[in-house]
Amino acid sequence: MNNWDRAKTQGSAHYRAGDTQPIDLYREAGAFTPFALCSIIKYAYRCLVRGVQDSDLVKIRHYAGLLRADRMDTEAIATNQFQGAKE
């Protein structure tokens, strides 16, 4: 299981109901990073408005984890492709 798939298991169950999650569509379309950053900002702003809630902190951490997983997988793919090009 890659970093991305492992990170997605931490999300809300209602997003995992089908074969394709909405977040996968954002990733395929190249829109995931802006979406995730905006989500982090949204939940951080909620903390300012209504006080720090554990549920908001969990979502901030989840989106940050997805960003990290996406980056790690992207770097791994780039490294493998680069090494393959050398051979």
Secondary structure by P-SEA (a helix, b strand, c coil): ccaaaaaacccccccccccccaaaaaaaacaaaaaaaaaaaaaaaaaaaccccaaaaaaaaaaaaaaaaaaaaaaaaaaaaaaaaac
